[in-house]
Amino acid sequence: MIAGLFVVAFEAVVLVGALWYFGHFGSRSTNVLDVRQAEAGVRQILSDPINGYGANEVQAVECNDGQNPRVKAGAGFSCRVRINGADRDVQVVFRDDAGTYEVDGPR
């Protein structure tokens, strides 16, 4: 009986730890997007001729001053890009709290 209680207690601790780790208690509310992955995604969207903007030469992309942006629906960040030798700004906006974002055209 005592061994059974220890097993149940251990499982409860593991469950609470896992829920905390994955942010279900709000203690890990730092839901952020990896800025390097965002930069790669912005580069892909800008250069894709079918599903993106079809830019010929995307030479450099730097988003959010190198800081991981916090994910929140409606929030966003900007990227500085070099397209065909010219520096441009691109705005990125989160569509939902899961990290889905849309990329505005270069300005």
FENQUI-V724309 format. One record per backbone hydrogen bond with DSSP energy under -0.5 kcal/mol. CO is the residue of the C=O (numbers start at 1). NH is the residue of the N-H. E is the energy in kcal/mol with one decimal. If there is no record, write none. Layout:
co=[CO,CO]
nh=[NH,NH]
e=[E,E]
This chain:
co=[1,2,3,4,5,6,7,8,9,10,11,12,13,14,15,16,17,18,19,20,23,26,29,30,31,34,35,36,37,38,39,40,41,42,43,44,45,45,46,48,48,56,57,57,60,62,63,64,69,70,72,75,77,78,79,79,80,81,81,82,82,83,86,88,89,90,91,92,93,94,96,100,100,102,102]
nh=[5,6,7,8,9,10,11,12,13,14,15,16,17,18,19,20,21,22,24,23,26,29,31,32,71,38,39,40,41,42,43,44,45,46,47,48,53,54,55,52,54,58,59,84,82,80,66,67,33,72,75,94,92,64,81,90,62,83,88,59,60,86,83,81,107,79,104,77,102,74,99,95,96,93,104]
e=[-1.9,-2.1,-2.1,-2.4,-2.6,-2.5,-2.5,-2.1,-2.2,-2.4,-2.5,-2.6,-2.5,-2.5,-2.6,-2.5,-2.7,-2.1,-2.6,-1.8,-0.8,-0.9,-1.2,-1.1,-3.1,-2.2,-2.4,-1.9,-2.3,-2.7,-2.4,-2.2,-2.5,-2.6,-2.0,-1.9,-2.1,-0.5,-3.3,-0.9,-1.3,-0.5,-0.9,-2.8,-2.1,-3.2,-2.5,-2.3,-2.6,-0.5,-2.4,-3.2,-2.8,-2.9,-0.6,-2.4,-2.4,-0.6,-3.2,-2.6,-0.9,-2.2,-2.7,-2.8,-2.5,-2.8,-2.9,-2.2,-2.4,-2.8,-1.0,-3.3,-1.0,-2.1,-0.5]
